[in-house]
């Protein structure tokens, strides 16, 4: 039975009074409509306290933006909370507002699920049709055109906080027997990483991702280099980079760029962020390198080595980088703190630290050109960049980084240059 059938079959004798009962929530209904017009379709809710005041409620994504609830999960959690409070006499009523399919003639409907302590319980819907950027709304089920227009005509108070009650969404996490904390993430993907491979401007143009799709298909058709328990891993090889394709239970899941490198360090992992939205086949891992410096890296081999990553903390890990932006480093600006000529450093990027992205100052110790794609159409560089300077240990932390010229803010990259920018750290276990 569809949503439309529910409304057609349920003739409610309280409809005459429902319009009045619902009036305490009309501002929140209008607020929800405005949210839709602004491109935000997240469910919201509101409840009536015992003193008659009304508070809006919504789930708020956490500061690291790593985990979100699906609309169905959010609605379910809201309903569970308010039903419990209503049964305990802590609130008088509540509404939950969400979007749902309606019928073939409409694009969907705003659904208002309600429950009052006086017994009225059910749903009303406002079907709508989307045509480009325009949204046209129909009457609420059970309400007349005049009543619907009265709701839509309500003006919201400019300074009023319509969501007094906020609950931060916390990513599920556990600590296993090895002492590793494993948290779930479901909002991340590899789109920025691939833009760094192909060039941000080119990749975001219409058709800019066509080459990636082509090589995704090539990888799917290649013989697997790894196969176990329904997981297949195949690769498309280039001189200095390879594209790794993951297939789970005969379904293509994702494609990952891997920078070929021989450089590895001993790492003690502490925290694993598993990407739930790709069935935990991808993860970003945080730990310490050489018992000295912190690292956070995207584990390119997590799918095939997940059990090993979860079993123990200490590993030998190949570390490399994919550059998002590169510029020449200068330390001669007025008022800027002056560093020694040998100074190098990297710090977590304030926006993408959870994905293993770092701002850095480094020295190019070596450099070579490289080409990707079968026709050599994608040209880039592999730089050997010193990130941590230790006068007593050569290559204390010096990693191979891939950069495409489009993401460089200068020309004439050469060995010995001091460069700065942002990169994503990549890692895989030494076999």
SEROMAR-574620 format. One record per residue (C-alpha): x negated, y, z. Coordinates in steps of 0.2 Angstrom, whole numbers. Last residue first. Layout:
<pts>
+-------+-------+-------+
!    c1 !    c2 !    c3 !
+-------+-------+-------+
!     X !     Y !     Z !
...
+-------+-------+-------+
</pts>
This chain:
<pts>
+-------+-------+-------+
!    c1 !    c2 !    c3 !
+-------+-------+-------+
!  -268 !   -35 !     9 !
!  -270 !   -18 !    16 !
!  -253 !   -11 !    21 !
!  -245 !     3 !    11 !
!  -245 !    22 !    14 !
!  -239 !    38 !     6 !
!  -240 !    56 !    13 !
!  -230 !    69 !     4 !
!  -239 !    84 !    -1 !
!  -239 !   103 !     2 !
!  -251 !   117 !    -3 !
!  -268 !   123 !     0 !
!  -284 !   121 !   -10 !
!  -303 !   124 !    -7 !
!  -312 !   120 !   -23 !
!  -327 !   109 !   -23 !
!  -322 !    99 !   -39 !
!  -311 !   108 !   -51 !
!  -294 !   114 !   -55 !
!  -294 !   127 !   -68 !
!  -276 !   134 !   -69 !
!  -266 !   141 !   -55 !
!  -249 !   139 !   -46 !
!  -249 !   120 !   -48 !
!  -233 !   110 !   -48 !
!  -233 !   110 !   -67 !
!  -251 !   103 !   -68 !
!  -245 !    87 !   -60 !
!  -254 !    82 !   -44 !
!  -259 !    65 !   -37 !
!  -269 !    64 !   -21 !
!  -282 !    52 !   -15 !
!  -287 !    54 !     3 !
!  -301 !    60 !    14 !
!  -299 !    57 !    32 !
!  -316 !    53 !    40 !
!  -323 !    54 !    22 !
!  -341 !    56 !    29 !
!  -342 !    54 !    48 !
!  -353 !    65 !    59 !
!  -348 !    82 !    52 !
!  -329 !    77 !    54 !
!  -318 !    87 !    43 !
!  -300 !    81 !    42 !
!  -290 !    84 !    26 !
!  -304 !    80 !    13 !
!  -295 !    79 !    -4 !
!  -300 !    66 !   -18 !
!  -289 !    72 !   -32 !
!  -280 !    62 !   -45 !
!  -274 !    73 !   -59 !
!  -259 !    74 !   -70 !
!  -253 !    71 !   -88 !
!  -236 !    64 !   -93 !
!  -234 !    61 !  -111 !
!  -247 !    47 !  -111 !
!  -236 !    37 !  -123 !
!  -234 !    23 !  -111 !
!  -230 !    34 !   -97 !
!  -243 !    41 !   -85 !
!  -260 !    49 !   -88 !
!  -274 !    53 !   -77 !
!  -288 !    67 !   -76 !
!  -301 !    65 !   -63 !
!  -307 !    75 !   -47 !
!  -319 !    73 !   -33 !
!  -322 !    82 !   -16 !
!  -307 !    94 !   -17 !
!  -307 !   103 !    -1 !
!  -291 !   104 !    10 !
!  -279 !   115 !    18 !
!  -262 !   107 !    21 !
!  -243 !   108 !    23 !
!  -237 !    90 !    26 !
!  -222 !    79 !    20 !
!  -219 !    62 !    28 !
!  -200 !    62 !    25 !
!  -196 !    68 !    43 !
!  -208 !    82 !    41 !
!  -197 !    89 !    27 !
!  -192 !   106 !    32 !
!  -206 !   112 !    44 !
!  -219 !   104 !    35 !
!  -230 !    94 !    47 !
!  -248 !   100 !    48 !
!  -264 !    97 !    38 !
!  -281 !   104 !    41 !
!  -298 !   108 !    33 !
!  -311 !   121 !    39 !
!  -328 !   119 !    32 !
!  -329 !   137 !    27 !
!  -326 !   142 !    45 !
!  -309 !   150 !    48 !
!  -303 !   168 !    49 !
!  -286 !   172 !    57 !
!  -277 !   183 !    45 !
!  -276 !   202 !    48 !
!  -281 !   207 !    31 !
!  -281 !   192 !    19 !
!  -298 !   185 !    16 !
!  -295 !   166 !    19 !
!  -291 !   160 !     2 !
!  -284 !   143 !    -3 !
!  -280 !   140 !   -21 !
!  -263 !   133 !   -24 !
!  -254 !   117 !   -25 !
!  -236 !   112 !   -23 !
!  -227 !    95 !   -21 !
!  -243 !    84 !   -21 !
!  -241 !    66 !   -19 !
!  -253 !    58 !    -6 !
!  -263 !    43 !    -2 !
!  -266 !    31 !    13 !
!  -270 !    13 !    13 !
!  -265 !     6 !    30 !
!  -275 !    -6 !    41 !
!  -262 !   -11 !    54 !
!  -258 !    -9 !    73 !
!  -240 !    -9 !    79 !
!  -234 !   -27 !    77 !
!  -219 !   -37 !    72 !
!  -209 !   -23 !    65 !
!  -221 !   -19 !    51 !
!  -224 !   -37 !    48 !
!  -206 !   -41 !    46 !
!  -204 !   -26 !    34 !
!  -218 !   -31 !    23 !
!  -208 !   -34 !     6 !
!  -196 !   -19 !     8 !
!  -209 !    -8 !    17 !
!  -222 !    -8 !     3 !
!  -221 !    10 !    -1 !
!  -221 !    15 !    17 !
!  -218 !    34 !    17 !
!  -230 !    41 !    29 !
!  -231 !    51 !    45 !
!  -249 !    53 !    52 !
!  -256 !    60 !    69 !
!  -274 !    61 !    72 !
!  -287 !    53 !    83 !
!  -285 !    34 !    87 !
!  -291 !    31 !    69 !
!  -274 !    36 !    63 !
!  -259 !    38 !    74 !
!  -241 !    34 !    71 !
!  -225 !    39 !    61 !
!  -217 !    28 !    48 !
!  -205 !    33 !    34 !
!  -194 !    18 !    28 !
!  -187 !    10 !    13 !
!  -179 !    -7 !    10 !
!  -167 !    -3 !    25 !
!  -152 !    -7 !    14 !
!  -155 !     9 !     4 !
!  -143 !    20 !    13 !
!  -150 !    13 !    30 !
!  -167 !    21 !    27 !
!  -177 !    15 !    41 !
!  -186 !    28 !    52 !
!  -200 !    19 !    61 !
!  -209 !    26 !    76 !
!  -226 !    21 !    84 !
!  -238 !    14 !    71 !
!  -256 !    12 !    76 !
!  -266 !    15 !    61 !
!  -284 !     9 !    55 !
!  -289 !    18 !    39 !
!  -288 !    14 !    21 !
!  -295 !    22 !     5 !
!  -295 !    10 !   -10 !
!  -281 !    20 !   -19 !
!  -267 !    17 !   -32 !
!  -254 !    30 !   -30 !
!  -237 !    21 !   -28 !
!  -221 !    28 !   -35 !
!  -205 !    20 !   -29 !
!  -189 !    14 !   -39 !
!  -173 !     9 !   -30 !
!  -159 !    -4 !   -28 !
!  -157 !   -15 !   -44 !
!  -145 !   -28 !   -39 !
!  -149 !   -47 !   -42 !
!  -148 !   -50 !   -23 !
!  -160 !   -36 !   -20 !
!  -171 !   -28 !   -34 !
!  -185 !   -16 !   -29 !
!  -195 !    -7 !   -43 !
!  -212 !    -1 !   -40 !
!  -219 !    12 !   -52 !
!  -238 !    12 !   -53 !
!  -251 !    26 !   -53 !
!  -270 !    27 !   -57 !
!  -271 !    18 !   -73 !
!  -253 !    14 !   -76 !
!  -243 !    -1 !   -71 !
!  -224 !    -4 !   -71 !
!  -220 !   -15 !   -56 !
!  -208 !   -29 !   -50 !
!  -202 !   -33 !   -33 !
!  -188 !   -45 !   -30 !
!  -179 !   -48 !   -14 !
!  -166 !   -62 !   -12 !
!  -175 !   -71 !     2 !
!  -193 !   -69 !    -7 !
!  -200 !   -63 !   -23 !
!  -215 !   -53 !   -26 !
!  -224 !   -48 !   -42 !
!  -208 !   -50 !   -52 !
!  -208 !   -52 !   -71 !
!  -203 !   -36 !   -79 !
!  -185 !   -33 !   -85 !
!  -181 !   -22 !   -69 !
!  -197 !   -12 !   -71 !
!  -193 !    -8 !   -89 !
!  -175 !    -2 !   -83 !
!  -183 !     9 !   -70 !
!  -195 !    15 !   -83 !
!  -181 !    21 !   -94 !
!  -172 !    29 !   -79 !
!  -188 !    38 !   -74 !
!  -190 !    45 !   -92 !
!  -172 !    51 !   -92 !
!  -175 !    61 !   -76 !
!  -177 !    78 !   -85 !
!  -162 !    75 !   -96 !
!  -154 !    92 !   -90 !
!  -168 !   101 !   -81 !
!  -172 !    96 !   -63 !
!  -187 !    85 !   -68 !
!  -195 !    98 !   -79 !
!  -195 !   112 !   -65 !
!  -201 !   100 !   -52 !
!  -215 !    92 !   -61 !
!  -214 !    73 !   -66 !
!  -222 !    66 !   -50 !
!  -217 !    80 !   -38 !
!  -199 !    78 !   -45 !
!  -200 !    60 !   -41 !
!  -204 !    63 !   -23 !
!  -191 !    76 !   -22 !
!  -178 !    64 !   -28 !
!  -184 !    49 !   -17 !
!  -169 !    49 !    -5 !
!  -164 !    54 !    13 !
!  -147 !    55 !    21 !
!  -145 !    38 !    29 !
!  -158 !    37 !    43 !
!  -159 !    23 !    56 !
!  -171 !    23 !    71 !
!  -184 !    10 !    75 !
!  -195 !    13 !    91 !
!  -209 !     1 !    91 !
!  -214 !    -6 !   108 !
!  -218 !   -23 !   100 !
!  -203 !   -30 !   109 !
!  -191 !   -18 !   100 !
!  -186 !     0 !   104 !
!  -169 !     4 !    97 !
!  -161 !    18 !    87 !
!  -144 !    24 !    80 !
!  -145 !    41 !    73 !
!  -137 !    54 !    84 !
!  -123 !    65 !    77 !
!  -121 !    80 !    87 !
!  -104 !    83 !    95 !
!   -96 !   100 !    94 !
!   -81 !   107 !   103 !
!   -77 !   126 !   101 !
!   -74 !   124 !    83 !
!   -62 !   138 !    77 !
!   -73 !   151 !    84 !
!   -63 !   167 !    81 !
!   -72 !   183 !    75 !
!   -63 !   185 !    59 !
!   -46 !   179 !    64 !
!   -38 !   168 !    51 !
!   -24 !   174 !    40 !
!    -9 !   162 !    38 !
!    -2 !   163 !    20 !
!    -6 !   145 !    16 !
!     5 !   139 !    31 !
!    20 !   150 !    26 !
!    18 !   144 !     8 !
!    20 !   126 !    14 !
!    36 !   131 !    24 !
!    43 !   140 !     9 !
!    39 !   126 !    -3 !
!    48 !   114 !     9 !
!    39 !   102 !    21 !
!    41 !    83 !    21 !
!    25 !    80 !    12 !
!    15 !    96 !    11 !
!    19 !   105 !    -5 !
!     7 !   105 !   -19 !
!   -10 !   113 !   -20 !
!   -20 !   119 !   -35 !
!   -39 !   119 !   -35 !
!   -49 !   129 !   -47 !
!   -68 !   126 !   -50 !
!   -65 !   114 !   -64 !
!   -47 !   108 !   -63 !
!   -44 !   100 !   -46 !
!   -27 !    95 !   -42 !
!   -20 !    94 !   -24 !
!    -9 !    84 !   -13 !
!    -5 !    91 !     4 !
!    -2 !    76 !    16 !
!     8 !    72 !    32 !
!     3 !    58 !    44 !
!    11 !    50 !    59 !
!    15 !    52 !    77 !
!    29 !    61 !    86 !
!    31 !    54 !   104 !
!    32 !    69 !   115 !
!    13 !    67 !   119 !
!    10 !    72 !   101 !
!     0 !    62 !    88 !
!    -5 !    69 !    71 !
!   -14 !    64 !    55 !
!   -16 !    78 !    43 !
!   -21 !    72 !    25 !
!   -27 !    84 !    12 !
!   -24 !    75 !    -4 !
!   -32 !    68 !   -20 !
!   -36 !    73 !   -38 !
!   -18 !    72 !   -42 !
!    -7 !    63 !   -56 !
!   -15 !    46 !   -52 !
!    -9 !    46 !   -34 !
!   -15 !    51 !   -17 !
!   -34 !    48 !   -13 !
!   -39 !    54 !     3 !
!   -47 !    70 !    12 !
!   -47 !    72 !    30 !
!   -39 !    82 !    45 !
!   -37 !    74 !    62 !
!   -23 !    82 !    73 !
!   -21 !    81 !    92 !
!    -8 !    82 !   106 !
!    -6 !    85 !   124 !
!   -23 !    82 !   131 !
!   -31 !    73 !   146 !
!   -15 !    63 !   150 !
!   -26 !    47 !   150 !
!   -16 !    40 !   134 !
!   -20 !    56 !   125 !
!   -38 !    56 !   130 !
!   -40 !    38 !   123 !
!   -30 !    42 !   107 !
!   -41 !    58 !   105 !
!   -58 !    48 !   106 !
!   -52 !    33 !    95 !
!   -45 !    45 !    82 !
!   -61 !    56 !    81 !
!   -72 !    40 !    80 !
!   -61 !    33 !    66 !
!   -61 !    50 !    56 !
!   -80 !    51 !    57 !
!   -82 !    33 !    52 !
!   -71 !    35 !    37 !
!   -79 !    52 !    32 !
!   -96 !    43 !    33 !
!  -107 !    48 !    47 !
!  -123 !    57 !    45 !
!  -142 !    54 !    49 !
!  -158 !    62 !    45 !
!  -153 !    80 !    47 !
!  -168 !    83 !    59 !
!  -157 !    95 !    69 !
!  -143 !    82 !    70 !
!  -127 !    83 !    60 !
!  -113 !    91 !    69 !
!   -96 !    81 !    71 !
!   -81 !    91 !    72 !
!   -68 !    98 !    85 !
!   -57 !   112 !    86 !
!   -49 !   118 !   102 !
!   -31 !   123 !   105 !
!   -24 !   131 !   121 !
!    -8 !   124 !   129 !
!   -14 !   122 !   147 !
!   -14 !   103 !   144 !
!   -27 !   105 !   130 !
!   -21 !   104 !   112 !
!   -33 !    95 !   100 !
!   -41 !    99 !    84 !
!   -50 !    88 !    70 !
!   -62 !    90 !    56 !
!   -67 !    78 !    41 !
!   -81 !    84 !    30 !
!   -76 !    90 !    13 !
!   -87 !   105 !    11 !
!   -87 !   113 !    -6 !
!   -82 !   131 !    -1 !
!   -64 !   128 !    -7 !
!   -64 !   112 !     4 !
!   -69 !   122 !    19 !
!   -56 !   135 !    15 !
!   -43 !   121 !    16 !
!   -50 !   115 !    32 !
!   -48 !   132 !    40 !
!   -30 !   134 !    34 !
!   -27 !   117 !    43 !
!   -36 !   124 !    58 !
!   -25 !   139 !    58 !
!    -9 !   129 !    56 !
!   -13 !   118 !    71 !
!    -1 !   126 !    84 !
!    12 !   127 !    70 !
!    13 !   108 !    70 !
!    27 !   106 !    82 !
!    37 !   119 !    73 !
!    35 !   110 !    56 !
!    38 !    94 !    65 !
!    55 !    99 !    72 !
!    64 !    97 !    55 !
!    53 !    82 !    51 !
!    58 !    73 !    67 !
!    70 !    60 !    58 !
!    55 !    54 !    48 !
!    58 !    45 !    32 !
!    42 !    34 !    30 !
!    43 !    24 !    14 !
!    38 !    39 !     2 !
!    24 !    44 !    14 !
!    17 !    27 !    16 !
!    19 !    24 !    -3 !
!     8 !    39 !    -7 !
!    -6 !    33 !     4 !
!    -7 !    17 !    -5 !
!     0 !     0 !     0 !
+-------+-------+-------+
</pts>
